[in-house]
Amino acid sequence: MKKSDIFHESLQYIHRKTRDILELVTKEDIEKIIQSFFKANRIFVYGAGRSGLVAKAFAIRLVHLGFQTFVIGETIGAPVKKGDLVCIVSGSGETIPAVMTAEIAKNLGATLMVVTGVKNSRITKFADIAIILSADCTEKERKKFAPLGTLFEASSWILLDGIIAELMKNKKETEESMRSRHATLELP
């Protein structure tokens, strides 16, 4: 097999598996999520490692939509309070900082949305809304084409971008209105 074949096989595998994973997300779950955004005073996101990068990308788009959004753990932030929405992305649902963040958010009276790969994980015990993106594949192909948490992280990114599109529609936002909130130092 040529080296370049691995690239295309990997793309096909990741595409197929993320589609299968995301098809299990219900319309009812998405509706609950959308409602929670419109009820929230402010939005806070958190994740560790690559899940944290996905969460940060989501936060950026939420800002573009005009939501007051903070990334937990960053130097510029605000305290989570009752009436806020905390969104945590954690593949295992067992990462200690993510579980601690979930518990603290609940104790403070925030609504908690989690995106995780494990239904009965510690983090889901605190969740008001839990989206389970089970990427638990024992196939030899997964280790070769999508190592470690790749399927969960890719599925999470796509899920959260889909939520952005739904929020965009519900807020009657356009790409142009979002662009006006896009921080950029590009030359005209």
C-alpha positions as CSV (number, residue, x, y, z in Angstrom):
1,M,0.0,0.0,0.0
2,K,1.3,3.4,-0.9
3,K,1.7,6.0,1.8
4,S,-0.7,8.4,0.1
5,D,-3.4,5.7,0.2
6,I,-3.5,5.9,4.1
7,F,-4.4,9.6,3.9
8,H,-7.5,9.0,1.7
9,E,-8.5,5.8,3.6
10,S,-8.2,7.8,6.9
11,L,-10.4,10.6,5.6
12,Q,-13.0,8.1,4.3
13,Y,-13.0,6.2,7.6
14,I,-13.3,9.4,9.8
15,H,-16.1,10.7,7.6
16,R,-18.0,7.5,7.8
17,K,-17.6,7.1,11.5
18,T,-18.4,10.7,12.5
19,R,-21.5,10.5,10.4
20,D,-22.6,7.3,12.2
21,I,-21.9,8.9,15.6
22,L,-23.7,12.1,14.9
23,E,-26.8,10.5,13.4
24,L,-27.5,9.3,17.0
25,V,-28.0,12.8,18.3
26,T,-31.7,13.5,18.6
27,K,-33.6,16.6,17.4
28,E,-35.0,16.8,21.0
29,D,-31.5,17.0,22.4
30,I,-30.7,19.8,20.0
31,E,-33.9,21.7,20.9
32,K,-33.0,21.4,24.6
33,I,-29.6,22.8,23.9
34,I,-30.9,25.7,21.8
35,Q,-33.4,26.6,24.6
36,S,-30.6,26.5,27.2
37,F,-28.6,29.1,25.3
38,F,-31.5,31.5,25.1
39,K,-32.3,31.1,28.8
40,A,-28.6,31.6,29.9
41,N,-27.3,34.9,31.2
42,R,-23.7,34.0,30.0
43,I,-22.0,31.0,28.4
44,F,-18.9,29.3,29.8
45,V,-17.0,26.5,28.0
46,Y,-14.4,24.1,29.2
47,G,-12.4,21.1,27.9
48,A,-8.9,19.7,28.4
49,G,-6.4,18.8,25.7
50,R,-7.9,18.4,22.2
51,S,-11.4,18.5,23.6
52,G,-10.4,21.9,25.0
53,L,-9.4,23.1,21.6
54,V,-12.9,22.0,20.3
55,A,-14.5,23.9,23.2
56,K,-12.5,27.0,22.4
57,A,-13.4,26.9,18.8
58,F,-17.1,26.7,19.9
59,A,-16.6,29.7,22.2
60,I,-15.2,31.8,19.3
61,R,-18.3,31.2,17.2
62,L,-20.6,31.9,20.2
63,V,-18.9,35.3,20.5
64,H,-19.4,35.8,16.8
65,L,-23.1,35.2,17.4
66,G,-23.2,37.8,20.1
67,F,-23.3,35.6,23.2
68,Q,-21.3,36.7,26.2
69,T,-18.9,33.8,26.3
70,F,-15.9,32.8,28.5
71,V,-13.4,30.0,28.4
72,I,-13.0,28.6,31.9
73,G,-9.3,28.6,32.9
74,E,-8.3,31.5,30.6
75,T,-6.8,34.6,32.1
76,I,-9.8,36.8,31.1
77,G,-12.9,35.4,32.6
78,A,-15.8,35.9,35.0
79,P,-17.3,33.9,37.9
80,V,-19.9,31.3,37.0
81,K,-23.2,32.2,38.6
82,K,-26.7,30.9,38.8
83,G,-28.4,31.4,35.4
84,D,-25.3,30.8,33.4
85,L,-24.8,27.9,31.0
86,V,-21.6,25.8,31.3
87,C,-20.6,23.6,28.3
88,I,-18.0,21.0,28.9
89,V,-16.4,18.8,26.3
90,S,-14.8,15.6,27.6
91,G,-14.3,12.4,25.7
92,S,-13.9,10.1,28.7
93,G,-16.2,12.1,31.0
94,E,-13.6,11.2,33.7
95,T,-10.9,13.9,33.3
96,I,-10.5,15.3,36.8
97,P,-10.5,19.0,35.9
98,A,-13.6,18.5,33.8
99,V,-15.5,16.6,36.5
100,M,-14.5,19.1,39.1
101,T,-15.7,22.0,36.8
102,A,-19.0,20.2,36.3
103,E,-19.5,19.7,40.0
104,I,-18.6,23.3,40.9
105,A,-20.9,24.6,38.1
106,K,-23.8,22.6,39.4
107,N,-23.1,23.7,43.0
108,L,-23.2,27.3,41.8
109,G,-26.6,26.8,40.2
110,A,-25.5,26.9,36.5
111,T,-27.1,24.8,33.8
112,L,-24.7,22.2,32.7
113,M,-24.4,20.8,29.1
114,V,-21.8,18.1,28.5
115,V,-20.6,16.5,25.3
116,T,-18.9,13.2,26.1
117,G,-18.2,9.9,24.7
118,V,-19.3,7.8,27.7
119,K,-22.9,7.7,28.8
120,N,-22.3,6.6,32.5
121,S,-19.3,8.8,33.2
122,R,-18.8,10.9,36.3
123,I,-19.4,14.1,34.3
124,T,-22.9,13.0,33.1
125,K,-24.1,12.7,36.7
126,F,-24.0,16.5,37.0
127,A,-25.4,17.3,33.5
128,D,-28.7,18.9,32.8
129,I,-28.1,18.0,29.1
130,A,-25.7,15.3,28.1
131,I,-24.9,14.6,24.4
132,I,-23.2,11.2,24.1
133,L,-21.0,10.8,21.1
134,S,-19.9,7.3,21.5
135,A,-16.7,6.7,19.5
136,D,-15.9,3.5,21.3
137,C,-14.7,1.4,18.3
138,T,-12.6,-1.7,18.8
139,E,-11.9,-2.0,15.1
140,K,-8.3,-2.3,14.0
141,E,-9.0,0.4,11.5
142,R,-9.7,3.0,14.2
143,K,-6.2,2.6,15.6
144,K,-4.7,3.0,12.2
145,F,-6.9,5.8,10.7
146,A,-8.2,7.7,13.7
147,P,-6.0,7.1,16.8
148,L,-6.8,8.0,20.4
149,G,-9.7,10.4,20.6
150,T,-9.9,11.5,17.0
151,L,-13.4,10.3,16.3
152,F,-14.8,11.9,19.5
153,E,-13.0,15.2,18.9
154,A,-14.0,15.4,15.2
155,S,-17.6,14.5,16.0
156,S,-17.7,17.1,18.8
157,W,-16.4,19.8,16.5
158,I,-19.0,19.0,13.8
159,L,-21.8,18.8,16.4
160,L,-20.9,22.1,17.9
161,D,-20.7,23.8,14.5
162,G,-24.1,22.4,13.7
163,I,-25.4,23.9,17.0
164,I,-23.9,27.2,15.8
165,A,-25.9,27.0,12.6
166,E,-29.1,26.4,14.6
167,L,-28.4,29.2,17.0
168,M,-27.6,31.5,14.0
169,K,-31.0,30.7,12.5
170,N,-32.9,31.2,15.8
171,K,-31.1,34.5,16.5
172,K,-31.7,35.6,12.9
173,E,-28.0,36.2,12.4
174,T,-26.2,36.1,9.1
175,E,-22.6,35.5,8.2
176,E,-22.3,39.3,7.7
177,S,-23.6,40.2,11.1
178,M,-21.3,37.6,12.6
179,R,-18.4,39.0,10.7
180,S,-19.0,42.4,12.4
181,R,-18.1,40.6,15.7
182,H,-15.1,38.8,14.2
183,A,-11.9,40.0,15.8
184,T,-9.4,40.5,13.0
185,L,-6.3,42.5,12.2
186,E,-6.5,41.8,8.5
187,L,-5.7,44.6,6.1
188,P,-8.6,45.9,3.9
